[in-house]
C-alpha cells in the first residue's frame, strides 16, 4: 500500500527525472528521497525506475501505476481549485437583512472586511423594518438579519451582537453641544425629533421620561436614523438616537452627547434554525460583532434599559 508521501516522491522523480531534482521540488534532502524510493520498491516488489545516462526512467511495468498517480493529482488539483473558489466566494450570493440603525454604518464596515476575505462573493443587502424580519427569514428571502431586539419564535435563533446605548444628538453650535453628559430632564426641555414609543429605542427613552414624570414635545417624527440626523443638523430640534447610527463620524454637522440615565440595549442577529449558516454568514456575523463592539464604551453597572421583547 502506497502512502501519500510515497506517491508524492514517485511523481516528483517522474517529473524531474533525478533524485536531486525531486528533492529540490519537494524541498527535502536527496538522500531522504533515495532511501524512500528504495523502500517503496522493496515494499511493492517492483522496480519503478531504471537509471539511464544519469536520469531515472520509468520501467514498462510501472506505467499503469504512474497513470493512476497522475489521476490522483488531477483530482487533488480539482479539489484545490474548488477550495480556492469557495474561499474567494465564487458563484455564491450572501443575502442578508438589517434594521436601519445597524445597516447605516456597521454593516458596510463588516461587508468591506468580508469582501477582502472573499473577493468574489456576491452580496445582497436588504434594509428591514423590525416587523419585516420574520417573513424575510422564514420565507427564505435572506439567510441572516441584524436586529435591534429579539423576538420569540420557534423557527428562529437569535445570537447576541453587541450591547449599545442611546445618545442625545444636537446640531453643531447648539447651546448643548459642549456638554459631556446630559440628563433626561434637560433633553425634555427642548423640541424633540423622532421619539416614537413603539420603536425599541424610543421605548427606552419614553420609559425614562415616564418614570421621571417628564413631559416632552415631539415636534417631528421620522422613521430612519439618517433622516432624524438630517433634521437635527437642519436645526429643527434635538433627538435621541442609537450610537451605531452615528458611529465613526458618519453624521457630520451633529454632536452626540452621552445620556446620564442607563439606556443600554442588546442587539442580535437572527437566523432560521432549521439550516446551518454558511461560512460566509458566519464570517459576516463575526465581523459585524467586532465592528459593533469596537464602538461600545462600557459604563460600569449599566444593564439593558428594558428587558428583551419576547
C-alpha positions as CSV (number, residue, x, y, z in Angstrom):
1,X,0.0,0.0,0.0
2,X,1.4,3.4,-1.0
3,X,1.3,6.3,1.3
4,X,0.6,9.8,0.1
5,X,4.3,10.7,0.8
6,X,5.4,7.8,-1.4
7,X,3.1,8.9,-4.2
8,X,4.4,12.4,-3.9
9,X,8.0,11.2,-4.2
10,X,7.3,8.9,-7.1
11,X,5.6,11.7,-9.0
12,X,8.5,14.2,-8.2
13,X,11.0,11.7,-9.7
14,X,8.8,11.2,-12.7
15,X,8.6,15.0,-13.3
16,X,12.3,15.8,-12.7
17,X,14.0,12.6,-13.8
18,X,16.5,12.8,-11.0
19,X,16.7,12.3,-7.2
20,X,18.3,15.7,-6.8
21,X,15.5,17.3,-8.8
22,X,12.8,15.6,-6.9
23,X,14.5,16.6,-3.6
24,X,14.5,20.3,-4.8
25,X,10.9,20.1,-5.9
26,X,9.8,18.8,-2.6
27,X,12.2,20.9,-0.6
28,X,13.8,17.9,1.2
29,X,17.2,16.2,1.2
30,X,18.3,14.0,-1.7
31,X,19.4,11.1,0.5
32,X,16.0,11.0,2.1
33,X,14.3,10.8,-1.3
34,X,16.7,8.0,-2.3
35,X,16.0,6.0,0.8
36,X,12.3,6.3,0.5
37,X,12.3,5.3,-3.2
38,X,14.3,2.1,-2.4
39,X,12.0,1.3,0.5
40,X,9.0,1.8,-1.8
41,X,10.3,-0.5,-4.5
42,X,11.1,-3.2,-1.8
43,X,7.6,-2.9,-0.4
44,X,6.0,-3.2,-3.8
45,X,8.4,-5.8,-5.0
46,X,8.5,-3.8,-8.2
47,X,11.2,-1.8,-9.9
48,X,9.7,1.6,-10.8
49,X,12.7,3.3,-12.3
50,X,15.8,2.5,-14.3
51,X,18.8,4.7,-14.3
52,X,20.0,5.7,-17.8
53,X,22.5,8.4,-18.6
54,X,22.2,9.9,-15.1
55,X,18.4,10.1,-15.3
56,X,15.6,7.9,-13.8
57,X,13.3,6.5,-16.4
58,X,10.1,4.7,-15.6
59,X,10.0,0.9,-16.2
60,X,7.4,-0.5,-18.5
61,X,5.8,-2.3,-15.6
62,X,5.3,0.9,-13.7
63,X,3.4,2.8,-16.4
64,X,0.0,1.8,-15.1
65,X,1.0,3.0,-11.6
66,X,2.2,6.3,-12.9
67,X,-1.1,6.8,-14.8
68,X,-3.1,6.3,-11.6
69,X,-0.8,8.6,-9.7
70,X,-1.4,11.3,-12.3
71,X,-5.1,10.7,-11.9
72,X,-4.8,11.2,-8.2
73,X,-3.0,14.5,-8.7
74,X,-5.6,15.7,-11.2
75,X,-8.3,15.1,-8.6
76,X,-6.2,16.9,-6.0
77,X,-5.8,19.8,-8.3
78,X,-9.6,19.8,-8.8
79,X,-10.0,19.8,-5.0
80,X,-7.6,22.7,-4.6
81,X,-9.5,24.7,-7.3
82,X,-12.8,24.0,-5.6
83,X,-11.4,25.0,-2.2
84,X,-9.9,28.2,-3.6
85,X,-13.2,29.1,-5.3
86,X,-15.1,28.5,-2.0
87,X,-12.5,30.7,-0.2
88,X,-13.0,33.5,-2.7
89,X,-16.8,33.1,-2.7
90,X,-17.1,32.4,-6.4
91,X,-20.6,31.6,-7.6
92,X,-22.2,32.3,-4.2
93,X,-24.5,35.1,-3.1
94,X,-25.0,36.0,0.6
95,X,-28.4,37.6,1.2
96,X,-28.6,39.5,4.5
97,X,-31.0,41.9,6.1
98,X,-30.6,44.6,8.8
99,X,-32.6,47.1,10.7
100,X,-31.6,50.7,9.6
101,X,-29.7,51.6,12.8
102,X,-27.2,48.8,12.2
103,X,-27.2,48.9,8.5
104,X,-26.2,52.5,8.0
105,X,-22.6,52.3,9.4
106,X,-21.9,48.9,10.9
107,X,-23.0,46.6,8.1
108,X,-20.9,48.4,5.4
109,X,-17.8,48.2,7.5
110,X,-18.3,44.5,8.1
111,X,-19.0,43.9,4.4
112,X,-15.8,45.7,3.4
113,X,-13.8,43.3,5.5
114,X,-15.8,40.3,4.3
115,X,-15.1,41.2,0.7
116,X,-11.4,41.4,1.4
117,X,-11.5,37.8,2.6
118,X,-14.0,36.5,-0.1
119,X,-13.5,38.9,-3.0
120,X,-15.7,37.0,-5.5
121,X,-18.7,36.7,-3.1
122,X,-21.9,38.4,-4.2
123,X,-23.9,40.1,-1.5
124,X,-27.5,41.4,-1.4
125,X,-28.4,43.7,1.5
126,X,-31.9,44.5,2.5
127,X,-32.9,47.2,5.0
128,X,-35.7,45.8,7.0
129,X,-38.3,47.2,9.4
130,X,-38.5,45.0,12.5
131,X,-41.8,43.6,11.6
132,X,-40.5,42.5,8.2
133,X,-37.6,40.4,9.5
134,X,-39.8,37.4,10.3
135,X,-41.0,36.9,6.8
136,X,-37.6,37.7,5.4
137,X,-36.0,34.8,7.2
138,X,-38.9,32.3,7.4
139,X,-39.7,32.6,3.7
140,X,-36.0,32.2,2.7
141,X,-35.6,35.6,1.3
142,X,-32.3,36.0,3.2
143,X,-30.0,34.0,5.4
144,X,-29.5,36.3,8.4
145,X,-30.9,39.6,9.8
146,X,-29.3,42.1,12.2
147,X,-31.9,43.1,14.8
148,X,-32.4,45.7,17.4
149,X,-34.1,43.3,19.7
150,X,-35.1,39.6,19.8
151,X,-38.4,38.0,19.1
152,X,-39.8,34.8,20.5
153,X,-40.3,32.5,17.5
154,X,-39.8,28.7,17.4
155,X,-38.4,28.9,13.9
156,X,-35.6,31.4,14.6
157,X,-32.4,31.5,16.7
158,X,-31.0,34.8,18.0
159,X,-27.3,35.3,18.6
160,X,-26.1,38.4,20.6
161,X,-24.2,41.0,18.5
162,X,-23.3,43.9,20.8
163,X,-24.7,46.0,23.7
164,X,-25.2,49.6,22.7
165,X,-26.6,52.8,24.2
166,X,-28.6,55.8,23.2
167,X,-27.1,59.2,22.7
168,X,-28.6,62.7,22.5
169,X,-27.7,64.5,19.2
170,X,-27.7,68.2,18.7
171,X,-26.6,70.4,15.8
172,X,-23.1,71.9,15.9
173,X,-23.2,75.3,17.6
174,X,-26.2,74.3,19.7
175,X,-26.2,75.5,23.3
176,X,-25.9,71.9,24.5
177,X,-23.1,71.0,22.0
178,X,-20.3,71.5,24.6
179,X,-21.8,69.2,27.2
180,X,-20.0,65.9,28.1
181,X,-23.2,64.4,29.5
182,X,-26.9,65.3,29.6
183,X,-29.9,64.2,31.7
184,X,-33.4,63.2,30.5
185,X,-34.8,66.3,32.2
186,X,-32.5,68.6,30.2
187,X,-33.4,66.7,27.0
188,X,-37.1,67.0,27.6
189,X,-36.8,70.8,27.8
190,X,-36.1,71.0,24.1
191,X,-38.2,70.2,21.0
192,X,-37.5,66.5,20.1
193,X,-37.4,64.7,16.8
194,X,-38.2,61.1,16.2
195,X,-39.0,59.7,19.6
196,X,-41.6,57.0,18.9
197,X,-42.6,55.0,21.9
198,X,-43.4,52.0,19.7
199,X,-39.8,51.8,18.4
200,X,-37.4,49.7,20.5
201,X,-35.0,52.6,21.1
202,X,-37.9,55.1,21.5
203,X,-39.4,52.9,24.2
204,X,-36.3,53.1,26.3
205,X,-36.3,56.9,26.4
206,X,-40.1,57.3,26.7
207,X,-40.0,55.0,29.8
208,X,-37.3,57.2,31.3
209,X,-39.4,60.2,30.7
210,X,-42.4,58.5,32.2
211,X,-40.6,57.3,35.4
212,X,-39.4,60.9,36.0
213,X,-42.8,62.3,35.1
214,X,-41.3,64.4,32.4
215,X,-43.4,65.9,29.6
216,X,-41.8,66.4,26.2
217,X,-42.6,68.0,22.9
218,X,-42.1,65.6,19.9
219,X,-42.1,68.2,17.2
220,X,-41.3,65.9,14.3
221,X,-41.4,62.1,13.8
222,X,-39.1,60.3,11.4
223,X,-38.7,56.6,10.8
224,X,-35.0,56.3,10.0
225,X,-32.0,57.5,11.9
226,X,-30.4,59.1,8.9
227,X,-33.5,61.3,8.4
228,X,-33.5,62.2,12.1
229,X,-29.9,63.2,11.9
230,X,-30.6,65.4,8.9
231,X,-33.5,67.1,10.7
232,X,-31.3,67.8,13.7
233,X,-28.5,69.1,11.5
234,X,-31.0,71.5,10.0
235,X,-31.7,72.9,13.4
236,X,-35.3,71.6,13.8
237,X,-34.7,70.1,17.2
238,X,-32.6,67.6,19.1
239,X,-33.0,63.8,19.1
240,X,-32.2,60.5,20.9
241,X,-30.5,58.0,18.6
242,X,-28.6,54.8,19.0
243,X,-24.8,55.1,19.0
244,X,-24.4,52.7,16.0
245,X,-26.1,55.1,13.6
246,X,-23.7,58.0,14.3
247,X,-20.5,55.9,14.9
248,X,-17.2,56.8,13.2
249,X,-18.4,60.4,12.5
250,X,-21.0,59.1,9.9
251,X,-23.2,62.1,10.5
252,X,-21.2,65.3,10.2
253,X,-22.8,68.5,11.5
254,X,-24.1,67.0,14.6
255,X,-22.7,66.4,18.1
256,X,-23.5,63.2,20.1
257,X,-23.8,63.5,23.9
258,X,-23.9,60.6,26.3
259,X,-27.1,60.4,28.4
260,X,-26.8,60.2,32.2
261,X,-29.6,57.6,32.7
262,X,-29.0,54.0,31.7
263,X,-30.1,53.5,28.1
264,X,-28.3,50.3,27.1
265,X,-29.8,47.8,24.8
266,X,-28.8,44.4,23.3
267,X,-28.7,43.8,19.5
268,X,-28.9,40.4,17.8
269,X,-28.5,38.6,14.6
270,X,-31.4,36.3,13.7
271,X,-31.2,33.1,11.6
272,X,-33.6,30.4,10.6
273,X,-32.9,27.5,13.0
274,X,-33.5,24.6,10.6
275,X,-30.4,25.2,8.5
276,X,-26.8,25.6,9.4
277,X,-25.4,29.1,8.4
278,X,-22.9,29.3,5.5
279,X,-19.3,30.1,6.3
280,X,-19.9,33.5,4.7
281,X,-22.8,34.2,7.0
282,X,-20.7,33.1,10.0
283,X,-17.8,35.3,8.9
284,X,-20.1,38.3,8.4
285,X,-21.7,37.9,11.9
286,X,-18.2,37.7,13.5
287,X,-17.0,40.8,11.6
288,X,-20.2,42.7,12.4
289,X,-19.9,41.8,16.1
290,X,-16.3,43.0,16.1
291,X,-17.2,46.3,14.4
292,X,-20.1,47.0,16.8
293,X,-18.2,46.1,19.9
294,X,-15.3,48.3,18.8
295,X,-17.5,51.4,19.2
296,X,-19.1,50.4,22.5
297,X,-17.7,52.2,25.6
298,X,-18.9,50.1,28.7
299,X,-20.4,52.1,31.5
300,X,-19.9,50.2,34.8
301,X,-23.1,49.0,36.4
302,X,-25.3,49.7,33.4
303,X,-27.7,47.0,32.4
304,X,-30.0,46.9,29.4
305,X,-32.6,49.6,29.9
306,X,-35.5,47.4,29.1
307,X,-36.0,43.6,29.1
308,X,-35.8,41.8,25.8
309,X,-39.1,41.7,24.0
310,X,-40.4,38.2,23.7
